[in-house]
């Protein structure tokens, strides 16, 4: 009986014909539990019920289905432990339990209880513990997928007994390998001569990839080792895998040059090396990869030019080389590839012009070239790329006007041309782009009237500050009115003013300036402050500028106070955006080190979820004392602590589930960048809600790098640990090992993140009076999850979702989402640092959870 895709609703039928052999209800809207009466259909050989809303456990009565060969109940909301009933189905060939809410450990006898199993899919659940060694007794197993669970330990060394294995997916778990013994499974896998796909990504594998990789099956097509802690040079064994199609080594710690022989992997279609420490030139031999579709080289230390021969890839869709040290010009040949969709060369030292050939890339969707040294005009041919969704050209030296042809980019969602030298009028045609969501033209030399239609009506989606010649526009922009065109008589007066008065005044002013310079020549000079230049200098600023901006550092403008600093709200120039000015109290012991530490951190980090710095000041104040300050973008919604608790107001600020999900995703992205995507691990060491700031769009930004920041610069070792001059943190958020005086590591940040996550969804401080006598917020959450989950989450969330504390925790999209998120919080707050998951894994899981919830 096949009833797939019929929009059936309600529960599964309780009474079905007993003679059925095949039964399928997949792709419907069925809810409720699997009826125990299904076990009465003893002739049943296959049961499909994927992509429904079933919940509860698997009835024990199904153990009577001894003829069952295929049981596929993936993508529901089923829960409980591993269904023991399936272990009696000795004829079972295929078992799919993926994307449910099963938990607990795998049965130790699974390999012997299911001797005929060929396909076992259990990914996307909450299974934990070790992978049972008996699994390797299932000699008929062809495909095994256990991805996105919480398995720990090592991969069984006997895995090579699975001689028929073609597919092994263990990604996104907590499996580890460090010693030679741990890596023994790699030698064993060489016996799997039919293996075509292997993924160990997103685990805790450390050290060098064993040479036994070169003994793997020549049939291997996909190899995923990304998001681990692998190091050493590029794995030489890959040269012996002639049929490799996909190679993922991203988010590791590989070093050294890319080998020239890599260009000999003729079948390669996807090459991902993002976020490593590869150095040297990009090998020209890579241009021999004629089947290449996607190449990711971003966030390494490559030097030299982008090879023009990359334009020879006939099928290339994606190329990313951002965050390297590349120079030279943009190869125009790349824009001649007919299939090219994504070009990202941001944060390099690329110079020259954007080639006019960019207009030939008709399929181009994403063009990211920010923070380079590009100059010249933006070519009008860019308007020919009608599929463009994102154009990011900020932090360059582009001049001339903004081409009106950009108004033809009908699919454009994001346009960022800020921090260039563009001049002239803003094209009215930009207001015609229907789907444009964000337009940033800030800090250019644009003049004239701001258009008033389309995106220009939305002041929160438009950034135009730093263009002093603009006028008019929507009232919310608070720009001056545009001047009325002058008459001939007025023009004559202006001419006299320009020819006589202004030159005379300039000479007087010049004399005054020279006199002041002579008087102040012997005074102390401002110290240089080294910050990320992104190919350009940050604006210089003085103590006097900051004093004026804050009305003499008035308490009326004081918006925050830390251990070593005060934070003021200020406005540097009339009509410009408000900024946050962090003034260090240098008389406080440790403040000087705090300033230096924060500068050292900020000069090396660039990420959308870190608080953006605008400039710095290291000089003397009006009394001749040392003065140091940092100037940041002002975050209009303040810090997360105030958002959660609204200054103790009884009327708490409303924060939706979707907003909370986005906030924890933003924070995790920032920490993952600091820990894994950056040259030299940075440990924040004081993550808490008051150090997390929110902008107008509720995007979270992690800030405050000056209070006990730690940086690992050379050696990574096994734990990303580092020592420092002091160990600090905030009670309630600091990891147990740090509170006890132990060594600081990235795991300490993971712990703090877990506490913050629980606090966001529970809206309860970790320092609450109830948390005493050994009870912490993490233990309290663990005691109540999953059965009493609704008792601990923020009542405001329950109200949004139409739930109450007394409701049973039944499976639906919202409950499933909450459970998944809170479980991540528990995984982050394990007592032992070695048991906590990495921020790489956290951010991957949170992105999946958020995206899944938003789609639902």
Order of alpha helices (4+ residues) and beta strands (2+ residues): beta-beta-beta-beta-beta-beta-beta-beta-beta-alpha-beta-beta-beta-beta-beta-beta-alpha-beta-beta-beta-beta-beta-beta-beta-beta-beta-beta-beta-beta-beta-beta-beta-beta-beta-beta-beta-beta-beta-beta-beta-beta-alpha-alpha-alpha-beta-beta-beta-alpha-beta-beta-alpha-alpha-beta-beta-beta-beta-alpha-alpha-alpha-alpha-alpha-alpha-alpha
